[in-house]
Structures are given as C-alpha cells and as structure tokens.
Amino acid sequence: MKININDVITLTDNRKFLVLAETLFNETKYYYLIELTEDGEQIVDHVKIVKELKEDNGMKLVVVSDPNEINDVKDDLVASLDKNNFE
C-alpha cells in the first residue's frame, strides 16, 4: 500500500489520520500525521510521527517514540510540510 500526502489513513485502533508530510531517512519512510474526528471531517489536536516497517506480508506503521529518532527526522518533515503547503 502506497501512502501519499493528504491521504486519510485509518490505524488499527480505528482512529483516522491525515498525512501532512513524509520524508525518507536512513532508507526508512517517515510520516507526520494529524488526527481527524471519526467522520474524517475535522482535525483533532493530536499528531504522530510514524515510520514504515516492512513485514513478510507487506508493511505496517509504527509510532516513533524515541526522542533521538524524532530529532533526526523532524527538520525533514517540517521541510516537507512547508513544501506541500506551497504547491
């Protein structure tokens, strides 16, 4: 499954998130997400940085909680966010 900027994705806990930015760091794809209401119409003030992990049957998204890892990707995610807002 390919994830693109502005896609709405539903996580395994059934919460919906809008993909705001993406970056590639050390051959791993990272996404900056913002939570949406259940109907997907309004923004909730919860954000997440997640990364793709490859599995035998595809891939899964995992929340990044390590402060060092967040620090490594945050500037690239902000740059991606800024770029996407001006296109």
C-alpha positions as CSV (number, residue, x, y, z in Angstrom):
1,M,0.0,0.0,0.0
2,K,1.4,3.4,-1.0
3,I,0.7,6.3,1.3
4,N,0.7,9.8,-0.2
5,I,0.5,13.3,1.3
6,N,-3.2,14.3,2.0
7,D,-4.3,10.7,2.3
8,V,-6.6,9.8,5.1
9,I,-5.5,6.6,6.8
10,T,-7.2,4.5,9.5
11,L,-4.9,2.9,12.1
12,T,-5.7,-0.5,13.7
13,D,-7.4,1.3,16.6
14,N,-9.8,2.8,14.0
15,R,-8.6,6.4,14.5
16,K,-8.3,8.4,11.3
17,F,-5.2,10.5,10.5
18,L,-4.4,12.9,7.7
19,V,-0.9,12.5,6.2
20,L,0.7,16.0,6.3
21,A,4.3,15.3,5.4
22,E,6.7,12.5,4.6
23,T,10.5,12.0,4.4
24,L,13.0,9.3,3.8
25,F,15.7,8.9,6.4
26,N,18.2,6.0,6.5
27,E,16.2,4.1,4.0
28,T,13.1,4.3,6.2
29,K,9.9,6.3,5.3
30,Y,8.5,8.6,8.0
31,Y,5.2,10.4,8.0
32,Y,3.8,13.3,10.0
33,L,0.1,12.6,10.8
34,I,-2.7,14.7,12.4
35,E,-5.7,13.0,13.9
36,L,-9.2,13.5,12.5
37,T,-12.6,13.1,14.0
38,E,-14.4,9.7,13.4
39,D,-16.2,11.1,10.4
40,G,-12.9,12.5,9.0
41,E,-14.3,16.0,8.7
42,Q,-12.4,17.9,11.4
43,I,-8.9,18.0,12.9
44,V,-8.2,16.8,16.4
45,D,-5.1,18.3,18.1
46,H,-3.2,15.0,18.2
47,V,-0.2,14.5,15.9
48,K,2.1,11.5,15.4
49,I,5.3,10.7,13.7
50,V,5.2,7.2,12.3
51,K,7.5,5.0,10.3
52,E,7.0,2.2,7.8
53,L,8.3,-1.2,8.8
54,K,8.4,-3.9,6.2
55,E,6.9,-7.3,7.0
56,D,6.6,-10.6,5.2
57,N,3.0,-9.7,4.1
58,G,3.5,-6.0,3.4
59,M,4.2,-3.1,5.7
60,K,2.9,-1.6,8.9
61,L,3.2,1.8,10.5
62,V,4.8,2.2,13.9
63,V,4.6,5.3,16.1
64,V,8.1,6.8,16.7
65,S,8.6,7.5,20.4
66,D,12.4,7.6,20.7
67,P,13.3,11.3,21.1
68,N,16.6,10.9,19.2
69,E,14.8,9.3,16.3
70,I,12.2,12.1,16.3
71,N,15.0,14.7,16.4
72,D,16.7,13.0,13.4
73,V,13.6,13.3,11.1
74,K,11.7,16.4,12.4
75,D,13.5,19.0,10.3
76,D,13.0,17.0,7.1
77,L,9.3,16.5,8.0
78,V,8.9,20.3,8.6
79,A,10.6,21.0,5.2
80,S,8.2,18.6,3.5
81,L,5.3,20.2,5.3
82,D,6.4,23.7,4.1
83,K,6.9,22.4,0.5
84,N,3.5,20.8,0.4
85,N,1.8,24.0,1.6
86,F,3.2,26.0,-1.3
87,E,2.5,23.5,-4.2
